[in-house]
Amino acid sequence: MHETDEKAERQTSVYSAQVKVSDFKADAMEAEKSEHDMTVLQAVKAYPMAAFWAFVMSSMIIMESYDVFLANNFLALTVFNEHFGTLQADGSYNIPPSWTSALSCSGQLGALIGVFLAGPLTSRIGYRWATIFGLMLLNAFIFVFYFAESLGVIFAAQILEGIPWGIFIANAPAYCSEIVPIQLRAPCTQMLQMFWAIGSIIVGAVTYSYQSRNDDLAYRLPIALQWMFPTPLAILMFFAPESPWWLVRKGKFEQAAKAVQRLGRKSAVNQNETVAMMRRTIELETSEKSPSYIEMFKATDLRRTLIVAGVYASQNLTGNLIANQAVYFFTQAGIGQQLAFALGLITSALQMIFVMLSWILTTYFGRRDIYLWGSLANFILLIALGIAGSVGVNHASNLAQASLGLIVSVLFTLGPAPASWVIIGETSSIRLRPLTTGFGRAVYYIVEIPCIFLAQYMLNPDGVNLRGQCGYVWGATALVCLVVAWWGLPEMKNRSYREIDILFKRRVPARKWKKTEVGLSEDE
């Protein structure tokens, strides 16, 4: 009876806003130790619904992936070029480089608006409602794209669609990393890259199926198929639990406990201890001020912001643009339209397989090593691509460029790309997470937009027509990213958010994180 009363008293203590950390520290330590002691399989068994809801949230990325690849695939589509392009001397039609670049980056311009909207919106109303709001916006904006009759309207439609994409991409890695235990953070955040590949597979299959049509349905039907995503996902998100970390930040401790209960099995998870762990971590970051963008650039949060922004930015500089423009790259490398679309579909399928392999690598071997070795491999392959593009224009050279372009696109999803999502989800402080992930993604788009213009100019026949020689350019930028990551990227494998906070506050150099110990009882 006494034991029951003591347990009830501790539960009341956890839910009271007035109590100090010392009153529930023992429960917090027990929950953190429990997460550390779990294997990956035990974590899946203890938190099956957390893995499911991370799966649902990650699937939001399908919509951005679908449309990004759709816009780039349209540039290689004969009917689309005939409808919107200009007549060339040889009788073919081509969309000028200025418009190909504009269309390739229009969605990113909208997403840039969306990510800045996502941080304050999510901080105020939570991940669930911010995501549902974005899905309803997307349903409306698809109409503009479908009925567009000019490149200008398509450009505007893509900007509008990009706004909800920004909300999804800012929220997804943060939500996924917050609802799962330590051992599942890598595979659950890496599902984002898997769904990116799935989106490209769907659009590849759709455009490949319709590319032989001679009417405008060749591109309008793939646009219309976007409507199959938002409403079902909105219904699922309505029933999803809110992030318990967000609820604890808002002082809604009992609701947080209910969310934890929905995410894990009652027999394996003690929701009161888990809430205590969250409260303990958040107390380390307590401030009387509301979270703000200015705070991200102060003290140790500046370092965390730079890591998130740097990892996001480098995705555009280590092979990602070739992956996103695979079909267009293949056509400009001298491959026929039908084979180019088939290779694009093969590339996307291989990317999905390699992302699943990356779950094993990052879960058991960490984030830093996988990121660095993957970036090094990309650098070598990009230089090889440049060499293949420099030996002259012939059938063998074309095949070599197409093969290396495919390999770069696929290997990017084994190392740097999936590791990036884990790093992004883990690095920022809990208090500033919605703002930091949103800002980091904004940096991604700010870097990507000029890179898209550069990439299109390098590949377009009316530009400099570098073909495979663009590998030299991206190889140089990949080398810079590799050096910066070696110097500044810490290893956060098997670290709780409390330990990550403490290591940043101690200003431990990135290369020493693996060997630095943080005691279970330490609060700094």
Secondary structure by P-SEA (a helix, b strand, c coil): caaaaaaaaaaaaaacccccccccaaaaaaaaaaaaaccaaaaaaacaaaaaaaaaaaacaaaaaaaaaaaaaaaacaaaaaacccccccccccccaaaaaaaacaaaaaaaaaaaaaaaaaacccaaaaaaaaaaaaaaaaaaaaacccaaaaaaaaaaaaaaaaaaaacaaaaaaaaccccaaaaaaaaaaaaaaaaaaaaaaaaaaccccccccccaaaaaacccccaaaaaaaaaccccaaaaaaacaaaaaaaaaaaacccccccaaaaaaaaaaaaaaaccccccccccccccaaaaaaaaaaaaaaacccccaaaaaaaaaaaaaacccaaaaaaaaaaaaaaaaaaaaaaaaaaaccccaaaaaaaaaaaaaaaaaaaaaaaccccaaaaaaaaaaaaaaaaaaaacaaaaaaaaaaccccccaaaaaaaaaaaaaaaaaaaaaaaaaaacccccccccccaaaaaaaaaaaaaaaaaccccccccccaaaaaaaaaacccccccccbbbbccccc
